[in-house]
Amino acid sequence: MTKITENTNKGIGLVETKYFTFANPPDEFILESGEKLSPVTLAYETHGTLNSDKSNAILILHALSGNAHVAGFHEGTGSRLVG
């Protein structure tokens, strides 16, 4: 990872990982096998602004990376998976 300072923060800039939790009991997430997951927490990042007709949204699934970070910089570090 690269140490980021204010002068080297380029591209989309600083991003923050956000979390959404769902499937809390009694509304568990039921798998095809019948097993239940509860609760389920998704980590995600947003970049830019969603336009009025919501046509500029892109969903990137990358479960093999082990986290939700795709582009931009977190406080103190940087990465370039996309862009």
URQUI-V333889 format. One record per backbone hydrogen bond with DSSP energy under -0.5 kcal/mol. NH is the residue of the N-H (numbers start at 1). CO is the residue of the C=O. Records with the same first field share a line. If there is no record, write none. Layout:
# URQUI-V333889
NH: CO / CO
This chain:
# URQUI-V333889
2: 78
4: 76
8: 5
9: 5 / 6
10: 8
13: 10
15: 73
18: 44
20: 42
22: 40
27: 24
28: 26
29: 37
30: 28
31: 29 / 35
34: 31
37: 29
40: 22
42: 20 / 40
44: 18
54: 51
57: 54
60: 58
61: 59
62: 60
65: 62
66: 63
73: 13
74: 77
77: 74
78: 2
79: 72
81: 70
82: 70
